[in-house]
């Protein structure tokens, strides 16, 4: 009897011994979540660029290189004026532009004017004139690149 007791004890200890804790973290679910977030941001980022729908005129001019995001003043088909995505009256445009440029840290701020193709030319020029008269020197009119089409041959 004494011999059986000595042999059974180590076997019993081995049977009930706990497994060591897993020291590795499974990162596969985290990578899956990060990829889904990346796809969501890639799809939604282009939608956040400009919120005012403007049908821009087309031109053959080259695009400008830009270091930082310029201020955008938009004039929609109804003649409403927007600073970035916020509608503002024409009389309040210059003071708000000055406040925004001071907050962004420079008077030499680039300002893009986006005028709808169907809006009156005088309205867009009135907006550009007020911006220029306020002392802003880097004012540009935004257009879309014109798609080159072949001219029909004369017979």
ABEGO torsion letter per residue (X at the ends): XAAAAAAAAAAAAAAABBBBBBABBBAAAAAAAAAAAAAAAAAAAAAAABABBBBBBBBABBBBBBABBBBBBBBBAAGBBBBEABBBBAAAAAAAAAAAAAAAGBAABBBBBBBBAABBAAAAAAAAAAAAAAGBABBBBBBBBBBBBBBBBBX
